[in-house]
């Protein structure tokens, strides 16, 4: 039976600005239909030397904002990758996390001599219920005259990015690809007055034929494989800071749809594609004019994925045994539901409900060090009371496979009692 999953995507060139206080409208948090997945691609995140070093040690301010906003709503950051100013974040509802596998992230520089990382692409690929997805966030060459160079950079990124996988070793091998970011394509030929009058009159369609990406699609077979929704929103570049006014500086740059979200569904090539169909429908494609901290406006795309799951149960089922508190040693019971490559480096983490990411555990225990097999199907793992939080609260247990490099089982929430006070 096919199931519906919702995806919310954001691309935004933030022009080195600090994040806003509130991203409710950017993430459509008041929408009656909450997404299953959030994918957020940023460009020009501030990466001065001191900030960049601290961001490497701790979460950068943008990641922290999205994690702290989404965690209380039941999303965790599954993966992220940063290359200088390029940042890509992938969030999932907790329920789906044990079904997200084959996670890999990589980057490609296309700046000066392909050495400097101010331009290029960062990607996260993964399997979602068995379907191979890839998300590629790019920041391509600027300026009107470099349309061909932008396509060359895109093709270079596709050639350079490879993954440790027989199923999908390259980006184009994935079942579904999203290509998005500040792609920097401009509007040719039309003069400033005509472009601005079309924007004022919302006759955006009069500009489409001179959009460079649309023009390049006509002569580049690779680009023709990518789909995009109608550009039925204001061009997102370039604005005066803290305003909705297009560039009023001496340069008076012409408005353009530099910020884009495209996708490519691989043609059905195998019996598995027929047996486990995957369909995509774009529900919304628009800019968000509310945010003015950057000279770009963010672009939002929302999608419905209709898919048939290739697997319906996690690799491991786990649960706490008995009551948990900081007064007594505790036990975890787990049972493998399918064969998987277990390792001495596998661990089980204890997390507060509302945790932000895999690394946000309260404590963990190495599975092999502390386990006792009760029988072939049920294994007991010991957790010392010294490791259990004194203040208690609602928690979950997560089993992390070091070989698969992902969480393969999550328990139902359970209560950890507060430590008894010593009178």
C-alpha positions as CSV (number, residue, x, y, z in Angstrom):
1,X,0.0,0.0,0.0
2,X,1.3,3.4,-1.0
3,X,1.8,6.1,1.7
4,X,1.9,9.9,1.6
5,X,5.0,11.7,3.1
6,X,5.4,15.5,3.1
7,X,8.6,17.3,2.5
8,X,9.3,21.0,3.3
9,X,12.4,22.6,1.6
10,X,14.0,26.0,2.1
11,X,16.8,27.6,0.2
12,X,18.2,31.0,1.4
13,X,21.3,33.0,0.8
14,X,21.6,34.7,4.2
15,X,24.4,37.1,3.2
16,X,26.4,36.4,6.4
17,X,23.5,37.7,8.6
18,X,22.8,36.3,12.0
19,X,19.5,34.3,12.1
20,X,16.2,35.9,12.9
21,X,14.5,35.3,16.2
22,X,11.6,33.5,14.7
23,X,11.3,31.1,11.7
24,X,7.6,30.1,12.2
25,X,6.5,31.4,8.8
26,X,9.6,30.1,7.0
27,X,8.9,26.5,8.2
28,X,5.1,26.9,8.0
29,X,4.8,25.8,11.6
30,X,1.1,27.0,11.8
31,X,0.1,24.8,8.8
32,X,-2.5,22.1,9.6
33,X,-0.4,19.5,7.8
34,X,3.0,19.1,9.3
35,X,5.8,17.8,7.1
36,X,7.6,14.5,7.7
37,X,10.9,15.9,6.5
38,X,12.6,19.3,6.5
39,X,15.5,20.1,4.2
40,X,17.1,23.5,4.7
41,X,19.9,24.7,2.4
42,X,21.7,28.0,3.2
43,X,24.3,29.9,1.4
44,X,26.7,32.6,2.6
45,X,26.5,31.6,6.3
46,X,29.0,33.8,8.0
47,X,32.4,31.9,8.1
48,X,35.0,34.4,9.3
49,X,37.9,32.5,10.9
50,X,37.0,32.9,14.5
51,X,33.3,32.1,14.0
52,X,34.1,29.2,11.7
53,X,36.4,27.6,14.2
54,X,33.7,27.9,17.0
55,X,31.1,26.6,14.6
56,X,33.2,23.5,13.9
57,X,33.3,22.8,17.7
58,X,29.7,23.7,18.4
59,X,26.5,24.0,16.3
60,X,26.5,27.2,14.3
61,X,23.8,29.8,15.2
62,X,21.6,28.8,12.2
63,X,21.7,25.1,13.0
64,X,21.0,25.8,16.6
65,X,18.0,27.9,15.7
66,X,16.4,25.2,13.5
67,X,17.2,22.4,15.9
68,X,15.8,24.3,19.0
69,X,12.7,25.2,17.0
70,X,12.0,21.8,15.5
71,X,13.1,19.5,18.4
72,X,10.1,20.3,20.6
73,X,7.8,19.5,17.7
74,X,9.2,16.0,17.4
75,X,11.9,16.4,14.7
76,X,15.5,15.5,15.0
77,X,18.5,16.6,12.9
78,X,19.5,13.4,11.1
79,X,22.4,14.8,9.1
80,X,24.1,18.1,8.2
81,X,27.1,19.2,6.2
82,X,29.0,22.6,6.1
83,X,31.5,23.9,3.6
84,X,32.5,27.4,4.5
85,X,29.3,29.4,3.8
86,X,27.3,26.5,2.5
87,X,25.1,24.7,5.0
88,X,22.7,21.8,4.5
89,X,20.4,20.4,7.2
90,X,18.1,17.3,7.1
91,X,15.4,16.9,9.7
92,X,13.0,14.1,10.2
93,X,10.0,13.3,12.4
94,X,11.3,10.9,15.1
95,X,9.0,8.1,13.9
96,X,10.8,7.8,10.5
97,X,14.4,7.9,11.9
98,X,14.9,4.1,12.1
99,X,13.9,3.9,8.4
100,X,16.5,6.4,7.2
101,X,19.7,4.6,6.3
102,X,22.7,4.8,3.9
103,X,23.3,8.4,5.1
104,X,26.3,10.1,3.6
105,X,27.2,13.7,3.1
106,X,29.9,15.3,0.9
107,X,31.0,18.6,-0.6
108,X,32.7,19.9,-3.8
109,X,34.5,23.3,-4.1
110,X,34.1,25.2,-7.3
111,X,35.7,28.5,-6.2
112,X,39.1,29.8,-7.3
113,X,40.9,26.8,-9.0
114,X,38.3,24.5,-7.4
115,X,40.2,25.0,-4.2
116,X,38.3,27.8,-2.5
117,X,35.0,26.7,-0.9
118,X,33.1,30.0,-1.3
119,X,31.2,28.4,-4.2
120,X,30.3,24.8,-4.9
121,X,27.9,22.2,-3.6
122,X,27.1,20.2,-0.5
123,X,24.9,17.1,-0.5
124,X,23.2,14.6,1.8
125,X,22.1,11.3,0.4
126,X,20.1,8.6,2.2
127,X,17.6,5.9,1.7
128,X,14.1,6.7,3.0
129,X,12.1,3.5,3.5
130,X,14.4,2.0,0.9
131,X,14.1,4.8,-1.7
132,X,17.4,6.5,-2.5
133,X,17.2,10.3,-2.2
134,X,19.8,13.0,-2.7
135,X,19.7,16.6,-1.7
136,X,22.3,19.0,-3.4
137,X,22.6,22.5,-2.2
138,X,24.7,24.7,-4.5
139,X,26.1,28.2,-4.7
140,X,27.2,28.8,-8.3
141,X,29.2,31.6,-10.0
142,X,27.7,35.1,-9.8
143,X,27.2,37.8,-12.5
144,X,25.1,38.0,-15.6
145,X,27.7,36.8,-18.2
146,X,28.5,33.4,-16.5
147,X,25.4,31.4,-17.3
148,X,27.4,28.7,-19.2
149,X,30.0,28.6,-16.3
150,X,27.1,27.9,-13.9
151,X,26.1,24.9,-15.9
152,X,29.7,23.7,-16.1
153,X,30.0,24.0,-12.3
154,X,26.9,22.0,-11.8
155,X,28.2,19.3,-14.1
156,X,31.5,19.3,-12.3
157,X,29.8,18.9,-9.0
158,X,27.8,15.9,-10.3
159,X,31.0,14.3,-11.7
160,X,33.0,14.9,-8.5
161,X,30.5,13.7,-5.9
162,X,30.6,9.9,-5.3
163,X,29.2,7.8,-2.5
164,X,30.2,4.5,-1.0
165,X,27.3,2.6,-2.4
166,X,26.6,0.0,-5.0
167,X,23.0,1.1,-5.3
168,X,23.7,4.8,-6.0
169,X,27.4,5.6,-6.4
170,X,26.8,9.0,-8.0
171,X,24.2,11.7,-7.6
172,X,22.4,10.9,-10.9
173,X,22.0,7.2,-9.7
174,X,19.6,8.2,-7.0
175,X,15.8,7.6,-7.4
176,X,15.0,11.2,-6.6
177,X,17.3,14.2,-6.6
178,X,16.7,17.7,-5.4
179,X,19.0,20.4,-6.8
180,X,18.5,23.8,-5.1
181,X,20.4,26.8,-3.7
182,X,21.6,30.2,-5.0
183,X,22.1,29.0,-8.6
184,X,22.7,32.7,-9.6
185,X,20.9,32.6,-12.9
186,X,19.8,36.1,-14.1
187,X,17.2,37.7,-16.4
188,X,18.8,38.6,-19.8
189,X,17.9,41.2,-22.4
190,X,15.0,43.0,-20.6
191,X,15.9,46.4,-19.2
192,X,15.5,47.4,-15.6
193,X,12.3,49.4,-16.2
194,X,10.5,46.5,-17.9
195,X,11.6,43.9,-15.3
196,X,10.4,46.1,-12.4
197,X,7.1,46.9,-14.1
198,X,6.4,43.2,-14.6
199,X,7.1,42.6,-10.9
200,X,4.8,45.5,-9.9
201,X,2.1,44.1,-12.2
202,X,2.7,40.5,-11.1
203,X,3.1,39.6,-14.8
204,X,6.1,37.4,-14.0
205,X,5.3,35.2,-17.0
206,X,6.6,37.9,-19.3
207,X,10.1,37.4,-17.8
208,X,10.3,33.7,-17.9
209,X,11.6,33.3,-21.4
210,X,14.7,35.4,-20.6
211,X,15.4,33.6,-17.3
212,X,18.9,32.1,-17.9
213,X,18.1,28.7,-16.4
214,X,15.0,28.4,-18.6
215,X,17.1,29.4,-21.6
216,X,20.0,27.0,-20.7
217,X,17.4,24.2,-20.4
218,X,16.6,24.4,-24.1
219,X,20.1,23.5,-25.1
220,X,21.4,21.3,-22.2
221,X,19.9,17.8,-22.2
222,X,21.0,17.2,-18.6
223,X,19.0,20.2,-17.4
224,X,15.9,19.0,-19.2
225,X,15.8,16.1,-16.9
226,X,15.1,18.4,-14.0
227,X,11.7,19.8,-13.2
228,X,10.7,23.0,-11.6
229,X,7.5,24.7,-10.6
230,X,6.3,27.9,-12.2
231,X,8.2,31.0,-11.1
232,X,5.0,32.6,-9.9
233,X,6.6,34.7,-7.2
234,X,8.7,37.8,-7.0
235,X,12.4,37.5,-8.0
236,X,14.3,36.9,-4.8
237,X,17.4,39.0,-5.5
238,X,18.6,41.7,-4.9
239,X,17.0,43.7,-2.1
240,X,18.2,46.6,0.1
241,X,18.8,45.2,3.6
242,X,15.9,45.4,6.0
243,X,13.4,46.2,3.3
244,X,11.3,44.9,0.4
245,X,12.9,47.4,-2.0
246,X,15.0,46.2,-4.9
247,X,18.6,47.3,-5.1
248,X,18.7,51.1,-4.9
249,X,22.5,51.4,-4.7
250,X,24.6,52.9,-7.5
251,X,24.9,49.4,-9.1
252,X,21.1,49.0,-9.3
253,X,21.4,45.2,-10.0
254,X,18.5,43.8,-12.0
255,X,16.1,41.6,-10.0
256,X,16.5,37.9,-10.7
257,X,15.3,34.4,-9.6
258,X,18.7,33.4,-8.4
259,X,17.3,31.1,-5.7
260,X,15.7,27.9,-7.0
261,X,14.5,24.4,-6.2
262,X,14.4,21.7,-8.9
263,X,14.0,18.0,-8.8
264,X,14.7,14.9,-11.0
265,X,13.0,11.6,-10.8
266,X,15.1,8.8,-12.3
267,X,13.3,6.9,-15.1
268,X,12.1,3.5,-13.9
269,X,14.9,1.1,-14.8
270,X,14.4,-2.0,-12.7
271,X,11.7,-4.4,-11.5
272,X,12.2,-2.9,-8.0
273,X,11.1,0.5,-9.3
274,X,7.8,-1.1,-10.5
275,X,7.3,-3.0,-7.3
276,X,8.0,-0.1,-5.0
277,X,6.7,3.0,-6.9
278,X,7.7,6.6,-5.9
279,X,5.8,9.6,-7.1
280,X,6.3,13.3,-6.4
281,X,4.0,16.3,-6.5
282,X,5.0,19.9,-5.7
283,X,2.3,21.5,-3.6
284,X,3.9,25.0,-3.2
285,X,6.8,27.0,-4.7
286,X,7.1,30.5,-3.4
287,X,9.3,33.2,-1.9
288,X,8.9,34.5,1.6
289,X,8.9,38.3,1.7
290,X,8.7,38.5,5.5
291,X,12.5,38.1,6.1
292,X,14.7,41.1,5.2
293,X,18.0,40.4,7.0
294,X,19.6,39.4,3.7
295,X,19.7,40.9,0.1
296,X,18.0,37.6,-0.9
297,X,14.5,36.4,0.1
298,X,14.2,32.7,1.1
299,X,12.4,30.3,-1.3
300,X,10.2,27.5,0.0
301,X,9.1,24.4,-1.8
302,X,6.7,21.9,-0.4
303,X,6.2,18.4,-1.9
304,X,4.1,15.3,-1.4
305,X,5.9,12.0,-1.9
306,X,3.7,9.0,-2.6
307,X,5.8,5.8,-1.9
308,X,5.6,2.1,-1.2
309,X,7.8,1.2,1.7
310,X,10.5,-1.4,1.0
311,X,10.5,-2.3,4.7
312,X,8.0,-1.7,7.4
313,X,9.7,-2.7,10.6
314,X,12.9,-1.3,12.1
315,X,16.0,-3.5,12.4
316,X,15.8,-3.6,16.2
317,X,13.0,-3.3,18.7
318,X,14.0,-2.1,22.1
319,X,12.3,-1.2,25.4
320,X,13.1,-0.4,29.0
321,X,12.7,-3.2,31.5
322,X,10.8,-2.4,34.6
323,X,11.0,1.0,36.4
324,X,13.8,3.4,35.7
325,X,15.2,5.9,38.2
326,X,18.6,7.1,39.3
327,X,18.2,4.9,42.5
328,X,18.6,1.5,40.8
329,X,20.6,0.0,38.0
330,X,18.4,-0.5,34.9
331,X,18.0,-2.9,32.0
332,X,17.2,-2.5,28.3
333,X,15.6,-5.3,26.3
334,X,16.2,-5.4,22.6
335,X,15.5,-7.9,19.9
336,X,16.8,-7.9,16.3
337,X,13.8,-8.0,13.9
338,X,16.0,-8.5,10.8
339,X,19.6,-9.5,10.4
340,X,22.0,-6.6,10.5
341,X,25.8,-6.2,10.8
342,X,26.2,-5.8,14.6
343,X,29.5,-4.5,16.0
344,X,31.3,-4.1,19.2
345,X,30.9,-0.3,18.6
346,X,27.1,-0.4,18.6
347,X,25.6,1.6,21.5
348,X,22.2,2.4,23.0
349,X,21.6,6.0,24.0
350,X,19.1,7.4,26.5
351,X,17.5,10.6,25.2
352,X,15.0,13.1,26.6
353,X,11.9,13.3,24.5
354,X,12.4,16.3,22.3
355,X,16.1,15.6,21.7
356,X,17.7,17.6,18.9
357,X,20.1,15.1,17.2
358,X,21.8,11.8,17.6
359,X,24.6,13.4,19.7
360,X,22.1,14.9,22.1
361,X,22.0,11.9,24.4
362,X,21.9,11.9,28.2
363,X,24.0,8.8,28.5
364,X,24.9,5.7,26.4
365,X,26.1,2.2,27.0
366,X,28.1,0.0,24.7
367,X,25.8,-2.9,23.7
368,X,28.4,-5.7,23.6
369,X,30.1,-4.7,26.8
370,X,26.9,-5.0,28.9
371,X,24.6,-7.4,27.2
372,X,23.3,-10.8,28.2
373,X,21.4,-13.0,25.7
374,X,18.2,-14.3,27.3
375,X,17.5,-16.3,24.1
376,X,18.1,-16.0,20.4
377,X,15.4,-13.3,20.1
378,X,15.8,-11.3,23.3
379,X,18.9,-9.6,24.6
380,X,19.3,-7.7,27.9
381,X,21.7,-4.7,28.3
382,X,22.6,-3.3,31.7
383,X,22.7,0.5,32.4
384,X,24.3,1.7,35.6
385,X,22.2,3.9,37.9
386,X,25.1,6.4,37.9
387,X,24.3,7.2,34.3
388,X,20.6,7.8,34.7
389,X,19.4,11.4,35.1
390,X,18.6,12.4,38.7
391,X,15.8,14.7,37.6
392,X,13.9,12.1,35.6
393,X,11.4,12.9,32.8
394,X,10.1,11.4,29.6
395,X,12.8,9.6,27.7
396,X,13.4,7.2,24.8
397,X,16.1,4.7,24.0
398,X,17.8,4.6,20.6
399,X,20.0,1.8,19.2
400,X,22.9,3.1,17.0
401,X,24.6,0.8,14.6
402,X,28.2,1.9,14.0
403,X,28.5,-0.2,10.8
404,X,25.3,1.3,9.3
405,X,26.1,4.7,10.9
406,X,22.5,5.4,11.8
407,X,19.8,4.8,14.4
408,X,18.1,1.5,13.7
409,X,15.6,1.3,16.5
410,X,13.8,3.7,18.9
411,X,11.7,2.8,21.9
412,X,8.3,4.1,22.9
413,X,8.6,7.1,25.3
414,X,8.8,6.1,29.0
415,X,9.1,7.8,32.3
416,X,12.3,8.0,34.3
417,X,11.4,8.6,38.0
418,X,13.1,11.4,39.9
419,X,15.8,10.2,42.4
420,X,14.5,9.8,45.9
421,X,15.6,12.7,48.1
422,X,17.8,11.8,51.1
423,X,16.2,13.3,54.2
